[in-house]
Amino acid sequence: MRWIAGLLALLLAANVAAEDFRNGGFSFSTGAPPAFAEDRPLPAAWPADAPGANDEQWRYWRYDVQADRRDGADVAYTDYVFEPRSQGNIADAGRFEIPFNPEYQALTIHRVELRRDGTWSSRLKPADITIARRERQFEQDISDGLVAALLVIEDVRPGDVVRISWSIKGSNPILAGQFSEQVALAYGHPMLDVRLRAIYPAGTRIAVHRENGAPEPRIADGGANVVVEVGASRVDRLVNDGDYPEWFQPWPKVQFGPERSWREVVAWALPLYPDKTRATLPADLEQRIASWKALPSEAERLTAALRAVQDEVRYFGVETGASSHRPRAPEEVWARRYGDCKDKAWLLSTLLARIGVRAEPALAATHLGRSVNGYAPGADVFNHVIVRAWVSGKPVFVDPTYRLQGGDPRDGNLSAYGFVLPVVAGSTALVEVPAPAIAKTGIAVSERYSPDGEGMRLEVTTRYTGSMANQVRRSFDEERAEERERRYREYYAKRHGAVEVAAPIAVEDDRAGNLLVVKEAYRLASPWRAEGDVRGLDLEAQALSGISDLPARTERNGPLDFAWRGRYVQEVVVEAPKGWSPRFSREDAKASNASFSFRRTLEPTATGAILRHEMEVLEREVPLQGVGAHVAALRKVGEGLHSRLRYRAPATAEAADREARLQDLLRDVLDQR
């Protein structure tokens, strides 16, 4: 029966007519799988002893990618088989899309089949397939030119096995063959079979990168071809804990490709960024260059040019075809006032050269972070471009896509990028992007509560520094002032009830020092909470609330991304109404581990109290072996972030005095008797 089922599947594939179709201005084809692809029949049933045998959501029967990278071929074949196990997943199972770039790629669909009760039937209806431009990244200001073949599969039911296979011929010509193959060998659902296979010309030397215990690929040099293959079978579902550092992903992963050096990648990139220092730039920019040249130091000249490119040239990338990696000329980018990372990097590098600051573009992999240092070299590894400038002979890494950045560029922190590849003659290796020695990021909140008639007056001053100042500055720039005031007022209304704005929000921005100060003033009608004869005031250390949150998953299998290194402080000064007596005493609590130190102090004063929370973040990341201690310490922090200061009100105190005087009088009477 298994042999018959396999034969039927092969016959179905063989009977797919080779035809061309057009839809929406785009085209695709149908036909049999390419000759180089090994076609393997599927098992008749999921093995009872394999992971996923009782899975109630999804089972992935196969994810098989085979690529022909021999000269003149350049085809990638995918055979994908999945099974929805619940009614709730039918909507996802019944639709599928295949993305490709019609500028340099051609799509051929080989199968759309469904197996029910052991019988395969075709669901391929080419006339009903829509080809649509997707532009998934348009909201992130990127136009990539991708389209997708949209398949709607009829009559899919729980327990049906759906098989879709297709080929895409062609790859981005701008990469000039500098790309690699990679595959994850575990997923969020059980997988029966996953494989990556690639064929290269004879004599091709292969470089390999592996992560998280992935197996070594098998490399067979048969004389005519070099075949590389890696895979896994009967793979249990892998739980994604989330909150990982940028450089870490939990999947066992393999990347391989023709062996090359970083020097070769630089040689590929250099022609994309030719020297434009002698080019005539727009007149207004030439005037700016003249004024920047007059600045006395390299640091000042760097700051001036960087701010112009960051703030006056908006980020938008048209990354279709060769534009995915070839930047547009600096004069063009400035004239139209928009560009993507590579456009802005080339523009900034050119401007810096004109004003006497050595600089060059540097290729970065924001999705890989420092793990890129172990990858097999290739142009496709990178997805971003920044600039390495030189001030007083020392490298300064800057990102021209950042907007409204403040402070001295030498104090910036791009260490999350890990390693970058400078595009400059003689560059042969990745270079590390170091973190600044001193962390200047932080938040310091000062709240002061004082009596105001029947209510209380609240004055708040918040000081943002470093990366936090950059973040808040950008947020304020995108928000109406009245919306900001409403948002801030509602925050305190949720805590204290009726709130009246006593003074408009004042924002003081020292961009050069990267210090942003926000001042607020409110009148709280009735902030005190009654507890019998005691009144309580609820306080919250919002400066620490984000960084002290527990991760989504505390039982983890990978490292944890924590918070920016820096200092986070919340100090609350409470002046109690006259005659109120405190019902609390001095407190001093601490919690710490390798990642942070925390202290909470409460000091009664003659007129009220001072409550102070302070957290120093020492490390941005928490290694797996330190997560347990880190989470335990965070729990202690969380216990102290919400406080209620309790006071005995005057009326109750006067009643107590009267009671005491009455008791004294009764004693006197009894004594006289």
C-alpha positions in Angstrom: 0.0 0.0 0.0 2.9 2.4 0.8 4.4 1.6 -2.6 1.0 2.3 -4.3 0.6 5.6 -2.4 4.1 6.7 -3.4 3.5 5.7 -7.0 0.2 7.7 -7.1 2.1 10.8 -5.8 4.7 10.4 -8.5 2.0 10.1 -11.2 0.3 13.1 -10.0 3.5 15.1 -10.2 4.4 13.8 -13.6 0.9 14.7 -14.9 1.2 18.4 -14.1 1.1 20.1 -17.4 4.0 22.4 -18.3 2.2 25.7 -18.9 2.7 29.4 -18.5 0.2 31.7 -16.7 -0.1 35.4 -16.3 -2.0 37.2 -13.5 -1.9 40.8 -12.4 1.0 41.6 -14.7 3.2 38.8 -13.4 3.7 35.2 -14.6 4.4 31.7 -13.3 4.6 28.2 -14.7 3.5 24.7 -13.9 5.4 21.6 -14.6 7.2 18.5 -13.2 10.0 18.9 -10.5 13.4 19.6 -11.9 15.6 16.7 -12.9 18.2 17.3 -10.2 15.7 17.0 -7.4 15.4 13.7 -5.6 11.8 12.9 -5.3 11.1 10.7 -2.2 7.7 9.2 -1.4 6.0 10.1 1.8 5.2 7.5 4.5 1.7 6.2 4.5 1.3 7.1 8.2 3.0 9.1 10.9 5.1 6.7 12.9 3.5 5.9 16.3 6.8 6.2 18.1 7.8 9.6 16.5 7.4 12.9 18.2 4.1 14.5 17.2 2.2 11.2 17.0 -0.4 12.7 19.3 0.0 16.4 18.5 -3.3 18.2 18.4 -2.3 21.2 16.3 0.2 20.7 13.5 2.5 18.0 12.1 5.1 18.8 9.5 5.8 15.8 7.4 8.5 17.3 5.3 10.5 20.4 4.6 12.9 19.6 1.8 14.9 22.2 0.0 17.2 21.2 -2.9 19.3 23.7 -4.8 21.2 23.4 -8.1 24.1 26.0 -8.0 26.0 24.6 -10.9 27.1 27.0 -13.6 24.0 28.2 -15.5 21.5 26.5 -13.2 20.7 28.5 -10.1 17.4 26.8 -9.1 16.0 26.1 -5.7 13.3 23.4 -5.3 11.1 23.1 -2.2 8.8 20.2 -1.2 6.7 21.2 1.8 4.2 18.8 3.4 2.1 19.7 6.5 -1.0 18.4 8.3 -3.5 20.6 10.3 -4.7 18.6 13.3 -7.5 20.9 14.5 -10.4 22.8 13.0 -8.9 26.0 14.3 -5.9 25.6 12.0 -7.8 24.9 8.8 -7.9 28.6 7.8 -4.1 28.7 7.8 -3.7 25.3 6.1 -6.1 26.3 3.3 -4.1 29.2 2.1 -0.5 29.4 1.1 1.8 31.9 -0.6 5.1 31.6 -2.4 7.1 34.8 -2.5 9.6 35.6 -5.3 11.1 38.6 -7.1 9.9 38.7 -10.7 12.7 41.1 -11.7 15.2 38.2 -11.6 13.3 35.1 -10.6 10.8 32.7 -12.2 8.4 30.5 -10.3 7.3 27.1 -11.3 4.6 25.3 -9.2 4.9 21.5 -9.4 2.3 20.2 -6.9 -0.7 21.2 -4.8 -2.0 18.0 -3.5 -4.1 16.6 -0.6 -4.1 13.2 1.0 -7.3 12.0 2.7 -7.9 8.4 3.8 -4.7 7.3 2.0 -5.7 8.8 -1.3 -4.0 11.7 -3.0 -5.9 14.2 -5.1 -4.7 17.3 -6.9 -5.8 20.8 -5.7 -3.7 22.7 -8.2 -5.9 25.2 -10.2 -3.5 27.6 -11.9 -6.3 29.8 -13.2 -7.3 30.6 -9.6 -3.8 31.5 -8.5 -3.3 35.2 -7.9 0.1 36.9 -8.2 0.1 40.0 -6.0 2.7 42.5 -4.9 3.0 42.1 -1.2 5.5 44.8 0.0 5.6 43.3 3.5 8.1 45.8 4.7 6.4 48.9 3.3 5.3 50.0 6.8 9.0 49.8 7.8 9.7 52.1 4.9 11.1 49.5 2.6 9.9 48.6 -0.9 11.5 45.3 -1.9 9.7 44.4 -5.1 8.6 41.0 -3.9 5.4 39.4 -5.2 3.6 36.3 -4.0 1.7 33.5 -5.6 -1.4 33.2 -3.5 -2.9 29.7 -3.4 -6.3 29.0 -1.9 -6.7 25.2 -1.4 -10.2 23.8 -1.5 -11.8 21.5 1.0 -9.1 21.1 3.6 -10.1 19.2 6.7 -8.4 18.3 10.0 -6.1 15.3 9.4 -5.6 16.0 5.7 -2.0 16.0 4.5 -1.2 18.9 2.2 1.8 18.8 -0.1 3.0 21.8 -2.1 6.2 21.8 -4.1 7.7 24.6 -6.3 10.9 25.8 -7.8 12.4 29.3 -8.1 15.0 29.9 -10.7 17.4 32.8 -10.4 18.9 34.8 -7.7 19.8 38.5 -7.2 22.5 39.3 -9.8 23.9 42.1 -7.7 25.2 39.4 -5.3 27.4 37.9 -8.0 26.9 34.4 -6.6 28.0 35.5 -3.1 25.2 33.8 -1.2 24.9 30.6 0.9 22.3 28.0 1.8 20.9 27.7 5.3 18.3 25.7 7.2 16.9 25.4 10.7 16.6 21.7 11.7 13.8 22.2 14.4 10.6 24.2 14.4 7.8 25.1 16.7 5.9 22.0 15.6 7.0 18.3 15.3 8.8 17.6 12.0 9.1 14.1 10.5 11.7 15.1 7.9 13.8 18.2 7.2 16.6 18.4 4.7 18.8 20.8 2.8 20.7 19.6 -0.3 22.8 21.6 -2.7 24.7 20.7 -5.8 27.9 22.7 -6.8 30.4 22.5 -9.7 33.1 19.9 -9.3 36.0 21.1 -7.2 34.0 23.6 -5.1 35.4 23.9 -1.6 32.6 24.2 1.0 32.6 26.4 4.2 30.2 25.5 6.9 28.7 27.2 10.0 26.6 25.3 12.6 24.7 26.4 15.6 23.0 24.8 18.6 24.2 21.3 18.1 23.3 21.0 14.4 25.0 18.1 12.6 27.9 18.4 10.2 26.7 18.3 6.6 27.8 15.4 4.4 29.9 16.6 1.5 30.3 14.3 -1.4 32.7 15.1 -4.2 31.7 12.7 -7.0 34.0 14.2 -9.6 31.3 15.7 -11.8 29.6 17.6 -8.9 30.0 18.4 -5.2 26.8 17.6 -3.3 26.2 18.9 0.2 23.4 17.5 2.4 22.3 18.0 5.9 19.0 17.0 7.6 17.2 15.7 10.6 14.3 13.3 11.1 11.7 12.7 13.9 12.3 16.1 15.4 10.3 17.2 18.4 8.8 20.7 18.5 11.1 23.3 19.8 9.8 25.8 22.3 10.8 29.4 21.5 11.4 31.1 24.9 11.7 34.6 23.3 13.5 37.6 24.8 16.8 36.4 23.4 19.8 38.6 22.6 19.9 39.5 18.9 22.8 37.1 18.2 20.9 34.0 19.6 18.2 31.9 18.1 17.3 28.5 19.6 17.0 26.5 16.4 19.8 24.1 15.4 20.9 25.8 12.2 23.3 25.1 9.4 24.7 27.5 6.9 27.1 26.5 4.1 28.3 27.7 0.7 31.4 28.0 -1.5 34.4 28.8 0.5 35.5 32.4 0.3 37.1 35.0 2.5 36.0 38.3 3.9 38.5 39.9 1.6 36.5 38.6 -1.3 33.3 40.0 0.2 35.1 43.4 0.5 36.2 43.1 -3.1 32.6 42.5 -4.1 31.4 45.6 -2.1 34.1 48.1 -3.0 32.8 48.9 -6.5 29.3 49.6 -5.0 30.8 52.5 -3.0 33.2 54.4 -5.4 35.0 57.6 -4.3 32.6 60.5 -4.8 34.6 63.2 -3.0 35.2 65.1 -6.3 31.6 64.9 -7.4 29.6 68.1 -7.5 26.9 68.0 -4.8 23.7 70.1 -4.7 24.5 73.8 -4.0 22.8 73.9 -0.6 24.9 70.9 0.5 28.1 72.4 -0.8 27.3 75.4 1.4 26.8 73.2 4.4 30.1 71.4 3.7 31.9 74.7 3.7 30.4 75.6 7.1 31.3 72.2 8.5 34.9 72.5 7.4 35.2 75.6 9.6 34.4 73.6 12.8 37.5 73.3 14.9 37.6 69.5 15.7 37.0 66.2 13.9 34.4 65.3 16.5 32.4 68.5 15.8 32.6 68.0 12.1 31.5 64.4 12.4 28.5 65.4 14.6 27.4 68.1 12.2 27.4 65.9 9.1 25.9 62.9 11.0 23.0 65.0 12.3 22.2 66.3 8.8 22.1 62.9 7.3 20.2 61.4 10.2 17.5 64.1 10.5 17.2 65.7 7.1 17.3 62.6 4.9 14.4 60.4 5.8 14.7 56.6 5.8 13.0 54.9 2.9 14.5 52.1 0.8 13.5 51.1 -2.7 15.4 47.7 -2.7 14.3 46.0 -5.9 16.8 44.2 -8.1 20.3 45.7 -8.0 19.0 48.4 -5.6 18.9 45.8 -2.9 22.7 46.3 -2.4 23.8 49.1 -4.8 23.4 52.5 -3.1 22.2 55.5 -5.0 24.6 58.4 -5.6 25.0 60.8 -2.7 23.9 63.8 -4.7 20.7 62.0 -5.7 20.0 60.9 -2.1 20.4 64.4 -0.8 18.3 66.0 -3.6 15.3 63.8 -2.9 15.9 63.7 0.8 15.3 60.0 1.3 17.3 56.8 1.2 17.9 53.5 2.9 20.8 52.4 5.1 23.3 52.0 2.3 22.3 55.2 0.6 22.7 57.2 3.8 26.0 55.4 4.7 27.5 56.3 1.3 26.3 59.9 1.6 27.7 60.3 5.1 31.0 58.7 4.2 31.3 61.1 1.2 30.5 64.2 3.3 32.9 63.2 6.0 35.7 62.7 3.5 35.0 66.2 2.1 35.3 67.8 5.6 38.5 66.0 6.6 37.1 63.0 8.6 38.2 59.6 7.4 35.2 57.3 7.1 34.0 54.2 5.2 30.7 52.2 5.0 30.6 49.0 7.1 28.4 46.0 6.4 26.4 44.9 9.4 24.0 41.9 10.2 21.5 43.3 12.7 19.6 40.0 12.7 22.7 38.0 13.7 24.6 40.4 16.0 28.0 39.0 17.1 27.2 35.5 15.9 28.0 36.8 12.4 31.6 36.3 13.3 31.2 32.6 12.9 29.3 32.6 9.6 30.7 31.4 6.3 31.7 34.6 4.5 29.3 35.9 1.9 27.6 39.1 0.8 24.1 37.7 1.7 25.1 37.5 5.4 24.6 41.3 5.8 21.3 43.2 5.9 22.4 46.7 7.0 25.1 49.3 6.4 26.6 51.7 9.0 29.7 54.0 8.9 33.0 53.6 10.7 34.5 57.1 11.1 37.9 58.0 12.7 38.3 60.7 15.3 41.8 61.4 16.7 42.9 58.1 15.2 40.2 56.0 16.9 37.2 54.3 15.3 33.7 55.7 15.9 30.8 53.6 14.7 27.7 55.6 13.8 24.3 54.6 12.2 23.1 57.3 9.8 19.6 55.8 9.9 19.1 56.8 13.5 16.9 59.9 13.8 17.2 62.6 16.4 20.2 61.0 18.1 21.8 63.1 20.7 25.2 63.3 22.5 28.7 62.9 21.2 28.8 60.2 18.5 31.9 58.8 20.3 29.6 57.8 23.2 27.1 56.0 21.0 26.4 52.3 21.5 26.1 50.1 18.5 27.6 47.0 20.2 24.4 45.0 19.6 25.6 44.8 15.9 28.5 42.7 17.2 30.9 42.7 14.2 30.9 44.6 11.0 32.9 44.4 7.7 34.4 47.8 6.7 34.2 48.4 3.0 37.7 49.8 2.5 40.7 48.5 0.5 42.8 46.2 2.7 39.9 45.1 4.9 40.2 41.4 5.4 38.2 40.6 8.5 35.2 41.5 10.6 35.9 44.1 13.3 34.1 44.3 16.6 31.8 47.1 17.5 32.7 47.7 21.2 30.3 49.0 23.9 31.3 52.3 25.5 33.3 52.0 28.6 30.8 54.2 30.6 27.1 53.6 30.3 25.3 56.9 30.1 21.8 55.6 29.6 19.3 56.0 32.3 16.1 57.4 33.8 15.9 59.5 37.0 12.4 60.3 38.2 11.7 62.7 41.0 8.1 62.9 42.4 7.1 65.3 45.1 3.7 65.2 46.9 2.6 68.1 49.0 -0.7 69.2 50.6 -2.9 71.4 48.4 -6.1 72.4 50.2 -8.3 69.2 50.5 -6.1 67.4 48.0 -2.4 67.0 47.1 -0.1 68.7 44.6 2.2 66.4 42.6 5.3 67.6 40.8 7.3 65.3 38.6 10.7 65.7 37.0 12.0 63.0 34.7 15.5 63.0 33.4 16.3 60.8 30.4 19.9 60.2 29.3 21.8 58.3 26.6 19.7 55.8 24.6 16.6 56.5 26.7 16.9 60.2 25.7 17.1 59.2 22.1 14.1 57.0 22.3 11.9 59.6 24.1 13.0 62.4 21.8 11.9 60.4 18.8 8.6 59.5 20.5 7.9 63.1 21.3 8.6 64.2 17.8 5.9 61.9 16.5 3.3 62.9 19.0 1.0 65.9 19.4 1.7 67.9 22.6 -2.0 67.6 23.6 -1.9 63.8 23.1 1.2 63.6 25.2 -0.4 65.6 28.0 -3.5 63.4 27.9 -1.4 60.3 28.1 0.7 61.5 31.0 -2.4 62.8 32.9 -4.2 59.5 32.4 -1.2 57.6 33.9 -1.6 59.4 37.2 -5.4 59.3 37.0 -5.3 55.5 37.0 -3.2 55.6 40.1 -4.8 58.4 42.1 -8.2 59.1 40.7 -9.3 62.6 39.6 -6.4 64.6 38.3 -6.2 68.2 37.3 -3.3 69.6 35.3 -1.6 72.3 37.3 0.9 73.4 34.6 1.5 72.3 31.0 4.2 69.7 30.5 7.6 71.4 30.0 10.2 69.6 27.9 13.9 70.7 28.1 16.1 69.0 25.5 19.9 69.3 25.7 20.6 67.4 22.6 24.4 68.0 22.7 24.5 66.5 26.1 21.8 64.0 25.3 19.8 64.9 28.3 16.0 65.3 28.0 14.0 66.6 31.0 10.2 66.4 31.3 8.5 68.4 34.0 4.9 67.8 35.1 2.6 69.3 37.7 -0.9 68.1 38.8 -3.5 68.6 41.5 -4.8 65.3 42.9 -8.3 65.7 44.3 -8.4 62.6 46.6 -5.3 60.4 46.3 -5.6 58.9 49.8 -7.0 55.4 50.2 -9.1 54.8 53.3 -8.3 51.8 55.5 -10.5 52.2 58.6 -8.9 55.0 60.6 -5.7 55.0 58.4 -5.1 56.7 55.0 -2.7 55.3 52.4 -0.9 56.8 49.4 0.0 54.4 46.6 3.4 54.9 45.0 4.9 53.2 42.0 8.6 53.2 40.7 7.7 53.6 37.1 11.4 54.3 36.2 12.2 50.7 36.9 9.0 49.1 35.8 10.1 48.1 32.3 13.6 46.9 33.1 12.4 44.9 36.1 9.7 43.0 34.3 10.1 39.2 34.4 10.7 37.6 31.0 7.8 35.9 29.2 9.3 32.6 30.0 11.4 32.1 33.1 12.3 28.4 32.5 14.5 28.9 29.6 16.8 27.0 27.2 18.8 30.0 26.0 20.3 33.4 27.2 18.1 36.4 28.1 18.2 39.9 26.7 17.9 42.2 29.7 18.2 46.0 29.4 20.5 48.8 28.4 23.4 49.2 30.8 22.8 52.3 32.9 21.2 53.7 36.0 17.5 53.9 36.7 16.3 55.9 39.7 12.9 56.8 41.2 12.8 59.1 44.3 9.5 60.1 45.9 9.3 62.8 48.5 6.0 62.9 50.4 5.0 65.8 52.6 2.1 64.6 54.7 -0.8 66.9 55.8 -0.2 68.6 59.0 -0.8 66.5 62.1 -0.8 63.2 60.2 1.4 60.5 61.9 3.2 57.8 59.9 2.3 54.2 60.3 5.6 52.9 58.8 9.2 52.8 59.8 12.6 52.9 58.1 13.3 50.3 55.4 16.4 49.2 53.5 16.1 46.3 51.0 18.6 45.1 48.4 18.7 42.6 45.6 21.5 41.9 43.1 23.2 39.4 40.9 25.8 39.6 38.1 23.4 41.6 35.8 22.2 44.3 38.2 22.2 45.8 41.7 19.0 47.1 43.3 18.3 49.1 46.5 15.1 50.3 48.0 15.1 52.7 50.9 12.3 54.3 52.9 13.2 57.1 55.3 10.6 58.8 57.5 11.2 62.6 57.8 9.8 65.3 60.1 7.1 66.2 57.6 6.7 63.0 55.6 9.0 60.5 53.9 11.5 59.8 51.2 11.1 56.6 49.2 14.0 55.8 46.8 14.4 53.0 44.3 17.7 52.6 42.4 18.7 50.0 39.9 22.1 49.8 38.2 22.1 47.5 35.1 25.6 46.0 34.8 25.2 43.6 31.9 22.9 43.8 28.8 22.6 40.0 28.6 22.1 37.2 31.0 23.8 33.9 30.1 21.7 30.7 30.4 23.5 29.6 33.6 22.7 32.9 35.3 19.0 33.1 34.4 17.7 31.4 37.6 19.6 33.8 39.9 18.6 36.8 37.7 14.9 35.9 37.8 15.0 35.3 41.6 16.5 38.8 42.1 14.0 40.4 39.7 11.2 39.0 41.8 12.6 40.7 44.9 12.8 43.9 42.9 9.2 43.6 41.7 8.0 43.1 45.3 9.3 46.5 46.2 8.2 48.6 43.2 4.6 49.2 44.5 4.3 50.8 47.9 1.5 52.3 50.1 2.5 54.8 52.7 0.0 54.8 55.6 -0.8 57.6 57.9 -3.1 58.2 60.8 -5.3 61.1 60.0 -5.7 64.1 62.4 -9.4 63.5 63.2 -8.5 60.0 64.5 -5.5 61.4 66.4 -7.7 64.0 68.1 -10.2 61.3 69.1 -7.3 59.3 70.6 -6.2 62.4 72.5 -9.7 62.9 73.9 -9.9 59.2 74.9 -6.5 59.5 76.6 -7.6 62.7 78.6 -10.8 60.9 79.7 -8.8 57.9 80.9 -6.5 60.3 82.9 -9.6 62.0 84.4 -11.1 58.6 85.5 -7.8 57.6 87.1 -7.7 60.9 89.0 -11.2 60.3 90.3 -10.4 56.8 91.3 -7.2 57.9 93.0 -9.1 60.5 95.0 -11.5 57.9 96.3 
